[in-house]
Amino acid sequence: MSDTHAQAARLAFVRAEVIPPAPPPIAEAGLVKWLRENLFSSIGNTILTLVSLWAIWWVLSATLPWVFNGVWNANSLQECREILDGATGACWAVIRERWEQLLFGVTYPSNGYWRPTLAFVLLFVALAPVLFPKAPRTMLPFTAVYPFLAYFLIWGGAIWVPLMAAGGFVVGYLVFQRLVTQSFAMGFFGAIGAALVFWWLSGFVTPTLTALAPITLEAVPSRDMGGFMLNLILGTVCVSLSLPIGIALALGRQSSMPIIKWICVIFIEFIRGVPLITLLFVANVVLGYFLPPESSFDLILRVIIMITMFASAYIAEVVRGGLAALPKGQYEAAAALGLDYPQAMRLIILPQALKISIPGIVNVAVGLFKDTTLVSVIAMFDLVGMIRGPILASTAWNGVYWELFGFAAALFFVVCYGISQYSQWLERQLQTDRR
């Protein structure tokens, strides 16, 4: 027994607990690992990283002093230069003095700036149940009312005008619901006819209602719209209208009816083959020759029609690509379930095709919003038109370019970047990958 104890005493000590794990090497964890794997993983990547860092440093070293050394309190470009006294710096005073004109235009009433601002804020409330699946469905009635409310806030006038327009849509919808069970075409054209009749009758009723209950805001004609507000109006309205029209054109192009198919094909190919600026000149000049003498057709309405036509043709091709990407078995499955064409499209085909088409639709929407600046060539004072026209034409700020166009670029970047980020979020929510 004594020999056994002596042998055990000579054995190495055995731990009663587990040794804690050692930290990883510095090169295999944290920031060092990220830098080594992403920026300095090879000689070529190291050279590109160093060159990129030098380019970033060169741009920032030349830009940041100009930005942060800018002058905010001055009444003219000459006064800015006197304050800078040869130093590098921007003349941000033009933004401080002319921001109202950049956002709302020159002739929009200054005491009514709250109206388009309120309409812009309410726009997010109206879009919430449409853009976000988890938003409460109880907000959809406000979404339906918002276009008429926004018109009343921005254009003003009697409240009965947008109310009667809303009543026309309600009448058309009720007629459509009544006749669609017999035929979709009968319901569609019946709804349009009922809405037009109601609109014609409203012309006799509206003056009487206005006299009995004069609920009005100061009327603002369309020629007084300007600034970034005009870009937002055109972008929001045209994108909202071009999406359903583009879907209808895409479905019409795949129709088995030759007349419908070729009308859609000719429309899409013609519009896609014509520059947008040409359509804007048509809206501004040529369209007036087709109207009766002494008739007035609002310029903003004409521009909205042309831009909507232009965007809907491109969206139609995007949606058609999404429809073509679906396997034939989806159509056969819809037929096997006994669904007719409208039900199959609404419940099975279009939801999948639109999910596939999200990147293309967003690309068209972003491009369309930026293309609204082309209205400046037909004497509409949008944001770019305000910069090129009244502001740079003034003797006080003639020569200020980088500050004004940088401000315009920042506004457009915020909107377009927000649209892009929303589309990426929506793709993740809907899991658009075909796994």
Secondary structure as GFF3:
##gff-version 3
##sequence-region A 1 435
A	DSSP	alpha_helix	2	10	.	.	.	ID=ss1
A	DSSP	three_ten_helix	26	28	.	.	.	ID=ss2
A	DSSP	alpha_helix	30	38	.	.	.	ID=ss3
A	DSSP	alpha_helix	43	68	.	.	.	ID=ss4
A	DSSP	alpha_helix	77	84	.	.	.	ID=ss5
A	DSSP	alpha_helix	93	104	.	.	.	ID=ss6
A	DSSP	three_ten_helix	110	112	.	.	.	ID=ss7
A	DSSP	alpha_helix	114	131	.	.	.	ID=ss8
A	DSSP	three_ten_helix	137	139	.	.	.	ID=ss9
A	DSSP	alpha_helix	140	155	.	.	.	ID=ss10
A	DSSP	beta_strand	157	158	.	.	.	ID=ss11
A	DSSP	alpha_helix	160	179	.	.	.	ID=ss12
A	DSSP	alpha_helix	184	212	.	.	.	ID=ss13
A	DSSP	beta_strand	216	217	.	.	.	ID=ss14
A	DSSP	three_ten_helix	222	224	.	.	.	ID=ss15
A	DSSP	alpha_helix	227	253	.	.	.	ID=ss16
A	DSSP	alpha_helix	258	272	.	.	.	ID=ss17
A	DSSP	alpha_helix	276	284	.	.	.	ID=ss18
A	DSSP	three_ten_helix	286	290	.	.	.	ID=ss19
A	DSSP	alpha_helix	299	325	.	.	.	ID=ss20
A	DSSP	alpha_helix	328	336	.	.	.	ID=ss21
A	DSSP	alpha_helix	341	344	.	.	.	ID=ss22
A	DSSP	pi_helix	345	349	.	.	.	ID=ss23
A	DSSP	alpha_helix	350	356	.	.	.	ID=ss24
A	DSSP	alpha_helix	358	371	.	.	.	ID=ss25
A	DSSP	three_ten_helix	372	378	.	.	.	ID=ss26
A	DSSP	alpha_helix	383	386	.	.	.	ID=ss27
A	DSSP	pi_helix	387	391	.	.	.	ID=ss28
A	DSSP	alpha_helix	392	393	.	.	.	ID=ss29
A	DSSP	alpha_helix	402	430	.	.	.	ID=ss30
###
